[in-house]
């Protein structure tokens, strides 16, 4: 099976880390995985045998996710978005995946909706077509605008076969942070938490205090 995973991390590298871990797990199970990454390259993220297509990278200033910045730090312009879309569609055509996974979208990354929609809409054309899946962490930030939540649900209903939630509903179900409609709830598949496979230090040897602030600049102000 060939699996294409599309991800754009804009602040920290957590989204990319999780997507790469999924890719490595597919490869370890005998599948072929291609990661289409649209964020700034993060050397600490392990790809191993996962293939990579790096798009012209986007990032944000602070937490202004509505205004992505291009590689030179200026606001991303239509030409840059068009180039990213073209590379995504080329990757889809060349790789001919059996499954397409979009990380966070359509529950987030609204500023990048045009390129994600171009990918998943193009994935509807082949016969047989690939499965189209969304990949989510267990806790989301839901919009305060009901129409945006409804928009995400409409896209799931129209374009997606399932929504993979990387968590445990006995600990935190998705509807604790995101108001699900019946159609979307019926497509939820809980996978359990994603482990990136890093070596852990035995608890008996740990000392001091551990502060986790994520991999991006947002946590640095509190440290």
Buried (B, 14 or more C-beta within 10 A) or exposed (E): EBBBBBBBBBBBBBBBBBBBBBBBBBBEEEBBBBBBBBBBEBEEBBBEEBBBBEBBBBBBEEEEBEEBBBEEEEEBEEEBBEEBBEBBBEBBEEBEBBBBBBBBBBBBBBBBBEBBBBBBBBBEEEEEEBBBBBBBBBEBEBBEEEEEBEBBBBBBEEBBBBBBBBBEEEEBBBEEEBEBBEEBEEBBEBBEEBEEEEEEEEEEEEEEEEEEEEBBBBBEEEE
